[in-house]
Amino acid sequence: MMTLVLGIIAISLLVGLGLLVKYRIERWRQKQRRQQNDVWSIGLYEGPDPVTLAPAPGISNPILTAQDVTDAPARFVADPFMIERDGQFHLFFELLNTKRKMGEIGHAISDDLKTWRYSRVVLRERFHLSSPYVFEHDGEIYMIPECAKSKSIRLYKAASFPDDWRPIVTLLSGDKREVPLLDPSVVFHDGHWYLFSYMRKVNNLHLHVADSLTGPWREHPASPVVRNSDHFARPGGRVVKSAAVLYRFAQDGRPRYGSKAWGFRITELTPTSYREEPVSDTPVVQAGTEGWNNEGMHTVDPHRMPDGRWIALVDGLRNGNMAK
């Protein structure tokens, strides 16, 4: 009798395990099909401040699509980050190379923010790249792209702007399951550098602090500053200052990846303390009614213009099975 009972239990466990494996395989297949159909493109928004944004008047969105890429087979363009240099606007972004099945960093340029000219891939590595967080410090141009597949966060410097980038130092490194390496976002505030980054395994937003951009970096005493949140932990754009206020953006993973982005006002940031509050109970950007962003939005890169208005480079998601 005992042998029979143990046999039934064993069979039940095997059946249950088989169903679990079947369920996970189907979920994986669904994710693969969805990702193959997801198409990101880049647009321009405008507003009175960095967290009150809407489509910019007189702009035909999207301003950049995968069809504009001429030197690589691209399925989408996303994660826009812009910098102004010598009177021109330089846009850096991820493009997904369908031949290599990896993200690369592309570049486009504009004189008026309305018309953008794609130039070329400016950074390609043996590992996936995305989220090219570009910024200026002491007259030099730097970039911190996401390169979690390399198990590190790397700082690049423009040897010849805008198309020659060299890695100069590794800011953080380790197993990406144990070290927060996703979507690094940096800001200089009151004499110190702060680095936000995301750990997918536990949905935590970690914070590191350093006296110098090149480090050494140490984990902030308050880190992780957001815990176990698929809504508000993952960085979703540039950390930006408006007057004396710092803002950060978070991309929401629910109900699906890339659905919307939220704004948070950082009310306290020192080497020993951190506090923030939501700017609103509604997202800063979310799925719109136009074809190019009818499935979601997840990156916000705001910039203050000389006339006081704010513009923001954003990205929009549509499903490739749908009409544009």
C-alpha positions as CSV (number, residue, x, y, z in Angstrom):
1,M,0.0,0.0,0.0
2,M,2.8,2.4,0.9
3,T,4.5,1.7,-2.4
4,L,1.3,2.5,-4.2
5,V,0.8,5.8,-2.4
6,L,4.4,6.9,-3.0
7,G,3.9,6.0,-6.7
8,I,0.8,8.1,-6.9
9,I,2.6,11.0,-5.2
10,A,5.5,10.7,-7.6
11,I,3.2,10.6,-10.6
12,S,1.4,13.7,-9.4
13,L,4.6,15.6,-8.9
14,L,5.8,14.7,-12.3
15,V,2.5,15.8,-13.9
16,G,2.6,19.0,-11.9
17,L,6.2,19.6,-13.0
18,G,5.3,18.9,-16.6
19,L,2.4,21.4,-16.4
20,L,4.7,24.0,-14.9
21,V,7.3,23.5,-17.6
22,K,4.7,23.7,-20.3
23,Y,3.3,26.9,-18.8
24,R,6.7,28.6,-18.6
25,I,7.5,27.6,-22.2
26,E,4.3,29.0,-23.4
27,R,4.9,32.2,-21.4
28,W,8.4,32.5,-23.0
29,R,6.9,31.9,-26.5
30,Q,4.3,34.6,-25.9
31,K,7.0,37.0,-24.7
32,Q,9.1,36.2,-27.8
33,R,6.1,36.8,-30.2
34,R,5.2,40.0,-28.4
35,Q,8.8,41.3,-28.6
36,Q,9.1,40.5,-32.2
37,N,6.0,42.6,-32.9
38,D,6.9,45.5,-30.6
39,V,8.1,48.5,-32.5
40,W,9.6,51.6,-30.8
41,S,10.1,55.0,-32.3
42,I,11.1,58.4,-31.0
43,G,9.0,61.5,-30.6
44,L,9.2,65.0,-29.2
45,Y,7.0,66.4,-26.3
46,E,6.8,69.9,-24.8
47,G,5.6,71.5,-21.6
48,P,5.9,74.2,-19.0
49,D,8.1,72.0,-16.7
50,P,9.8,68.6,-17.1
51,V,6.9,66.6,-15.7
52,T,4.0,68.2,-17.5
53,L,4.4,67.1,-21.1
54,A,2.3,66.7,-24.2
55,P,3.0,66.3,-28.0
56,A,4.9,69.4,-29.2
57,P,2.9,71.7,-31.4
58,G,4.1,71.8,-35.0
59,I,6.0,68.5,-34.6
60,S,5.1,65.5,-36.7
61,N,5.7,62.6,-34.4
62,P,7.5,60.3,-34.6
63,I,10.6,62.3,-35.4
64,L,12.8,59.1,-35.9
65,T,11.9,55.5,-36.8
66,A,13.8,52.4,-37.7
67,Q,13.2,53.2,-41.3
68,D,15.6,56.2,-40.9
69,V,18.5,53.9,-40.0
70,T,20.7,53.4,-43.1
71,D,23.7,51.5,-42.0
72,A,22.2,48.6,-40.0
73,P,19.0,46.4,-40.3
74,A,17.0,48.0,-37.4
75,R,13.8,46.7,-36.0
76,F,13.2,49.7,-33.7
77,V,14.8,52.9,-32.2
78,A,14.2,53.7,-28.5
79,D,15.7,55.2,-25.3
80,P,16.4,58.7,-26.7
81,F,19.0,61.0,-24.9
82,M,19.9,64.3,-26.4
83,I,22.7,66.9,-25.9
84,E,23.2,70.3,-27.5
85,R,26.6,71.0,-28.9
86,D,27.8,74.0,-31.0
87,G,24.2,75.1,-31.8
88,Q,23.1,71.6,-33.0
89,F,21.0,69.0,-31.3
90,H,22.5,65.6,-31.1
91,L,20.3,62.6,-30.4
92,F,21.6,59.2,-29.2
93,F,19.4,56.2,-29.0
94,E,19.3,52.4,-29.0
95,L,18.7,50.7,-32.3
96,L,18.1,47.0,-32.4
97,N,20.2,45.4,-35.0
98,T,18.2,42.5,-36.3
99,K,21.2,40.8,-37.9
100,R,23.3,40.8,-34.7
101,K,20.2,40.6,-32.4
102,M,21.8,43.2,-30.2
103,G,21.2,46.8,-29.3
104,E,23.7,49.4,-30.7
105,I,23.9,53.2,-30.2
106,G,22.8,55.3,-33.1
107,H,23.1,59.1,-33.7
108,A,20.9,61.7,-35.4
109,I,21.3,65.5,-35.6
110,S,18.9,68.4,-36.0
111,D,19.2,72.2,-36.3
112,D,15.6,73.0,-35.2
113,L,14.3,69.9,-33.3
114,K,11.8,69.4,-36.1
115,T,13.8,67.7,-38.8
116,W,16.3,65.0,-37.8
117,R,19.0,63.5,-40.0
118,Y,20.2,60.0,-39.1
119,S,24.0,59.7,-39.3
120,R,25.3,56.3,-38.2
121,V,25.9,53.8,-35.5
122,V,28.4,55.4,-33.2
123,L,28.9,52.7,-30.6
124,R,28.9,49.0,-31.1
125,E,30.1,46.4,-28.7
126,R,30.2,42.6,-28.5
127,F,27.4,42.9,-26.0
128,H,23.9,44.5,-26.0
129,L,23.8,48.3,-25.6
130,S,20.8,50.5,-24.8
131,S,19.8,53.7,-22.9
132,P,22.7,55.9,-23.9
133,Y,22.7,58.4,-21.0
134,V,24.8,61.2,-22.5
135,F,25.9,64.3,-20.6
136,E,28.5,67.0,-20.3
137,H,30.9,67.6,-17.4
138,D,33.8,70.0,-17.3
139,G,33.7,70.6,-21.0
140,E,33.9,66.9,-21.9
141,I,31.0,64.7,-23.2
142,Y,30.4,61.4,-21.5
143,M,28.0,58.5,-22.0
144,I,26.8,55.8,-19.6
145,P,24.9,53.3,-21.8
146,E,23.2,50.3,-20.3
147,C,25.5,47.3,-20.9
148,A,24.3,44.9,-18.3
149,K,25.2,41.9,-20.6
150,S,28.8,42.8,-19.9
151,K,28.1,42.5,-16.2
152,S,29.2,46.1,-15.6
153,I,28.3,49.7,-15.7
154,R,30.8,51.5,-17.9
155,L,31.6,55.2,-18.4
156,Y,32.5,56.2,-22.0
157,K,34.1,59.5,-23.1
158,A,33.8,61.1,-26.5
159,A,37.3,61.0,-28.0
160,S,35.9,62.8,-31.0
161,F,32.3,63.9,-30.6
162,P,29.8,62.6,-31.7
163,D,31.0,59.3,-33.2
164,D,34.1,58.1,-31.4
165,W,33.4,56.8,-27.9
166,R,36.0,55.1,-25.6
167,P,35.4,53.3,-22.3
168,I,37.5,54.9,-19.6
169,V,36.4,53.3,-16.4
170,T,34.1,50.6,-15.0
171,L,31.8,52.2,-12.4
172,L,30.2,49.0,-11.1
173,S,30.7,45.3,-11.9
174,G,29.5,41.9,-10.9
175,D,26.9,39.3,-11.7
176,K,23.9,41.1,-13.0
177,R,21.6,39.0,-10.9
178,E,23.3,40.3,-7.8
179,V,24.4,43.8,-8.8
180,P,22.1,46.6,-10.0
181,L,23.2,47.2,-13.6
182,L,20.1,48.1,-15.6
183,D,19.3,51.6,-16.9
184,P,22.0,53.5,-15.0
185,S,21.2,57.2,-14.5
186,V,23.6,59.7,-13.1
187,V,23.3,63.2,-11.7
188,F,25.7,65.7,-10.0
189,H,24.2,67.4,-7.1
190,D,25.7,69.6,-4.3
191,G,29.2,68.5,-4.9
192,H,28.5,64.8,-5.2
193,W,27.8,62.3,-7.9
194,Y,24.8,59.9,-7.6
195,L,24.1,56.9,-9.7
196,F,20.6,55.2,-9.9
197,S,20.4,51.7,-11.3
198,Y,17.9,48.8,-11.3
199,M,18.1,45.2,-10.1
200,R,15.5,43.2,-12.0
201,K,15.7,40.1,-9.8
202,V,14.1,41.9,-6.9
203,N,12.6,45.0,-8.6
204,N,14.8,47.4,-6.5
205,L,16.1,50.8,-7.4
206,H,19.7,51.1,-6.0
207,L,21.6,54.3,-5.4
208,H,25.4,54.8,-5.3
209,V,27.3,57.9,-4.4
210,A,30.9,59.2,-5.3
211,D,32.9,62.3,-4.9
212,S,34.2,61.9,-8.4
213,L,32.5,60.8,-11.6
214,T,35.1,58.1,-12.1
215,G,34.7,56.8,-8.6
216,P,35.2,55.0,-6.4
217,W,31.4,54.5,-6.0
218,R,29.9,53.3,-2.8
219,E,26.3,52.2,-2.1
220,H,24.2,54.9,-0.5
221,P,23.1,54.2,3.1
222,A,19.5,54.5,2.1
223,S,19.8,52.1,-0.9
224,P,17.7,50.5,-2.2
225,V,15.6,53.6,-2.3
226,V,12.7,51.8,-3.9
227,R,12.0,48.2,-3.1
228,N,10.1,45.4,-4.8
229,S,8.3,47.6,-7.2
230,D,7.6,46.8,-10.9
231,H,5.9,50.1,-11.1
232,F,8.3,52.8,-9.8
233,A,11.8,51.3,-9.4
234,R,13.3,51.1,-12.9
235,P,14.8,54.3,-14.3
236,G,12.9,55.8,-17.2
237,G,15.0,58.7,-18.4
238,R,17.3,61.6,-17.3
239,V,17.5,62.8,-13.7
240,V,17.0,66.5,-14.3
241,K,17.0,69.7,-12.2
242,S,14.4,72.5,-12.6
243,A,15.2,75.5,-10.5
244,A,16.2,73.9,-7.2
245,V,14.1,70.7,-7.7
246,L,15.5,67.4,-8.9
247,Y,13.2,65.0,-10.8
248,R,13.6,61.3,-11.7
249,F,11.5,59.2,-14.0
250,A,10.5,55.6,-13.6
251,Q,9.3,53.2,-16.3
252,D,6.3,51.1,-15.3
253,G,6.4,47.4,-16.0
254,R,2.7,46.9,-15.5
255,P,0.5,45.8,-17.1
256,R,3.4,45.2,-19.5
257,Y,6.9,46.4,-20.1
258,G,7.1,49.9,-21.4
259,S,3.5,50.9,-20.7
260,K,4.1,54.3,-19.1
261,A,6.6,56.5,-17.1
262,W,6.0,58.2,-13.8
263,G,7.7,61.3,-12.3
264,F,9.1,61.7,-8.8
265,R,10.3,64.8,-7.0
266,I,13.5,64.2,-5.1
267,T,13.0,66.2,-1.9
268,E,16.2,65.2,-0.1
269,L,19.5,63.9,-1.6
270,T,22.7,63.9,0.4
271,P,25.5,61.3,0.8
272,T,23.6,59.9,3.8
273,S,19.8,60.5,3.1
274,Y,17.3,60.2,0.3
275,R,13.6,61.1,0.0
276,E,11.2,61.4,-2.9
277,E,7.6,61.9,-3.6
278,P,5.4,61.3,-6.7
279,V,4.7,64.5,-8.7
280,S,1.2,63.3,-9.6
281,D,-1.2,60.4,-9.5
282,T,-1.1,60.2,-13.3
283,P,1.9,59.2,-15.5
284,V,4.1,61.8,-17.1
285,V,3.8,59.9,-20.4
286,Q,1.7,56.9,-21.4
287,A,0.1,55.2,-24.4
288,G,-1.5,57.8,-26.7
289,T,-4.1,57.7,-29.5
290,E,-1.6,57.9,-32.4
291,G,-0.3,54.8,-34.0
292,W,3.3,55.3,-33.1
293,N,2.7,55.2,-29.3
294,N,-0.6,53.4,-28.9
295,E,0.9,50.6,-26.8
296,G,3.1,52.6,-24.4
297,M,5.9,55.0,-23.7
298,H,8.9,54.5,-21.3
299,T,11.7,57.1,-21.7
300,V,11.7,60.8,-20.8
301,D,14.7,63.0,-21.6
302,P,13.7,66.6,-20.7
303,H,15.7,69.8,-21.6
304,R,15.0,73.4,-20.7
305,M,15.0,75.8,-23.7
306,P,16.2,79.4,-23.6
307,D,12.6,80.7,-23.8
308,G,11.8,78.8,-20.6
309,R,9.7,76.0,-22.0
310,W,10.7,72.4,-21.7
311,I,11.0,69.9,-24.5
312,A,11.5,66.2,-23.9
313,L,12.7,63.4,-26.2
314,V,10.4,60.4,-25.6
315,D,9.8,57.0,-27.2
316,G,6.6,55.3,-28.2
317,L,5.6,51.7,-28.6
318,R,3.3,50.3,-31.2
319,N,2.5,46.7,-32.1
320,G,4.0,45.7,-35.4
321,N,0.9,43.9,-36.4
322,M,-1.0,47.2,-36.3
323,A,-1.1,49.9,-38.9
324,K,1.0,52.9,-38.1
